[in-house]
Amino acid sequence: RRKELVKTARKHTEEARVSVRNMRRDIIDGIKKAEKAKTITEDDAKDGQDKAQKLTDKLMKDIDSIIEAKEKEIMSV
């Protein structure tokens, strides 16, 4: 039963990762459109993309640490 709960938790974790990646993609697409429309500079676009990537990396680490703790909690008696 506990292994099933861990499996379900991992499934939800992957859904969270996909959601974060989709948000990053949407942000970067918006930045590229703004750059193409000349509403932001190339440097601002690069900075925005870097910030989006750093935020994504931070969120992925947070998600990983949360699932590790949750797995330990589920598997402990």
Disulfide bonds with the S-S distance in Angstrom:
none
